[in-house]
């Protein structure tokens, strides 16, 4: 990379940061000051380094801060309004299994590659397909080993290393059940279920099918019609 490319990349990043801040400014037009503060609290709490891997805020805590009690319509309205304003850069998600709200930031694929290796992304896409498309409740380590790592030297060690990277960003978690006391299994989280953009999934599906697909076909295939709530 030459100096001119470095300059262009820096300018591009500066422009992107500018528009991200503009989006946050837009919150004032659709949220009350209290609702805006709740958004910032969820955003702050959605970092693994802050809460030791426990991403976001509980639904009960968010409802307390918003001043609503057992009002699903009010909470859904809040999620929709937030995502309408900042949806290009952030996504507010209700993780129903954990009963928590989290905020994910949208980043370009180039930036994502600095966070996860190609191997980790491949593992996540395999788990995503098994659980979001085939509707399996969990994915066994042996299934991952057989599908992606059985011909690789030190496959077990490499798989565990890349799965650990996925656990650190909250995309997957170990599946806990007495049935699996002697066997490793993994479950997709709301973060993992929403990590891939619709455009990425469309390209992936089209590549596998060798055919162009409509957005509706892709959404149906990956069961992604739950646009503002995520991850049962």
N, C-alpha and C positions, 0 to 999 in steps of 0.2 A: 504493500500500500504506500503510495507516495504522499507528499505533503499536501498536495491539492486535494486528494481523496480524503485525507484526515480533516481538512478544512470543511469540505462539503458535508462530511458525516457530522461534524460538530455543529454546523449551521442547521442541518436537518434535525438534530436532537434538540437544539435551542427552539426551533420553530414548533416542534411537537410539544415541548414543555409549555410553551406559550399558550397553545390551544388547549392543553390539559387544564391550565389555570383558568383559562376563559370558561371552560365547561363548569368548573367549580363555582365561578362567579355566577353562572346561570342558575345555581340552586336557589339563590335569593328570590328569583321570580316565581318559584313554584312551591317553596317550602317556607314554613314559618321559622323564626329564629331558633325555636326549640327543636324543630325537626332537622334543621341544618346541623345543629350541635350533635344530635343523635347520629347523623350520617358521619360526622367527623370522628365520633367515639367508636363507631363500628369500623371505620377505615383504620384508625389507630390500633384497634384490637385485632385486626386481621393479619398481623405480622406474627409469624411463628416465634421470632426471637423475643417478642414482648411477653408472650403468654406460654412459653414452653411447649409449642406445638398445638395448643388449644386455640384454634382460629376463631375470630369473631366474638360476638356477644350472644348470650342465650336469648331466646325469644321472650322469655319472661322479663329479662332485664331491659330489652328494647321497648317492650310494651310499657314497662314502668316509666322509662324515660320519656316516652311519647305521651304518657297519661291516658293510655287505653287499656281496657281489661277484657280479655277474651272476645275481642272484636276482630275477627278474621278479615272482614271487609275493609276496615280501617287500616289494618296492617298491609293488606294487598294493595290498597290505594297508595300507601306510602312507598312501597317497593316500585310500583309502576311509575309514579311521578319522578322518583330518583333516577330510574333507568332511562326515562324519556330525556332527561337533561344530560346525564353523564354517560349514557350508554355507549358512546363511541370510545370512551377511554376506561370506564369502569363498569362493573356489573354487580349489583346487589342481589344476593341469592339467599333464599330461605332453605336451609338444610333441614328437611323434615325429620330425617332419622335422628339427628343429634338435637333437633329443636333449637338451632342456632342460626343467626344471620351473619353472613360473611360478605366481604367486598373483594372482588378480584379485579386486577388491573389488566387491561388489554395491552399486549406488547407485540411488536413485529416478530416474525419467525426468527430473524437474525438475532434478536436479543434473547429469545427463548433458548437458542442453541448454546448460549453462554451459561445457562442455568442447568439444563439437562443434556446429557449425552444422547447420541442417536440410539444407543442401546436402551436407555431409560425410556425414551419416547416410544420405541418399538414395543417394549413391555407394556407401557401404559395403553397404547392403542390396542394391543391384544386383549388386555383386561377389559378395556372399554367395550370392545366388540362382544366379548363373552357376556358381559353383564348388562349393557345397554341395548344390544340387539338380540342376542340369544336369551336374555333375561335369566342368566344364571345368578344365583345369590352370591357366589364366591368363585374364586379361581385358585386351584391348587398349585403349589410350587412345582410339583411333578409335571403338571400340564405345561407350565411355562418352560420347564427344562426340556421336555420332549419337543415342544413346538419351536423354541428359539435357541436353545443352548446345548443340545445333546451332542453336537459335533464339535464343540469348542473346548479347547484346553482349559482346565480349571473352571469348568462351566458353573458349578455350584457357587464358587466364590465370586465369580463375576456377576452372576444373577443376583446374589444377595447384596452385592455392592450397589448395583443399579436400582434394585428395589428399595434399598435404604434411602437413596436419593429421592425417590418418589414419596416415601414416607415423610421425609424432612420437609417437603413443600406441602404436605397434607393431601396429596392426590390419592393415596391409598392408605389403608390401615390393615393390620392383621385381623383376620376373622377369628373371633373368639367363640368357641363352642366346644362342649365336652366331647363331641363326636370327633374333633380334630386335635385331641390331646397329643397325638403322636405324629401329626402331619401339619405342615404349614399351609395356610390358606390366606388369601388376600381379598379385600373388599374395596370397591371403588367408593370414594367419598364424593360429596357434592362438588368439591373443588376439582377432582379428577373428571367428574361427569361433565363439567363445564369448561374444561381446559382447552378443548379443541374448538376452533371457530367453525361456523357452518361452511365457510368457503374452503377450509382445510378438509373437512369431511367430504365435501362434494368432490374435490380433486382426488381424494383417496378412493372414494367409491367409483368414480369414473375410471381411474387407473385400473382398479380391480375388474371392472366390467368391460373395459375397452369401449365405452360408449358414453356419450354425453347424457346427463340426467338433469331433470328439472329440480328446482329447490324443494318442491313439495315431495318429490320422490326420495330425495336425500333425507329430509326431515322425518319422513315416515319410516325410512329404513333404520335411522338411528334413534327413532322415537324422541325427537327433540321439539315437540309441540308445546312443552311446558316452558314458555319463553321467559318468565320472570321468577319462577320457582325452580328449584333444582334438587336432584339427588334424593330419591326415596331410599 
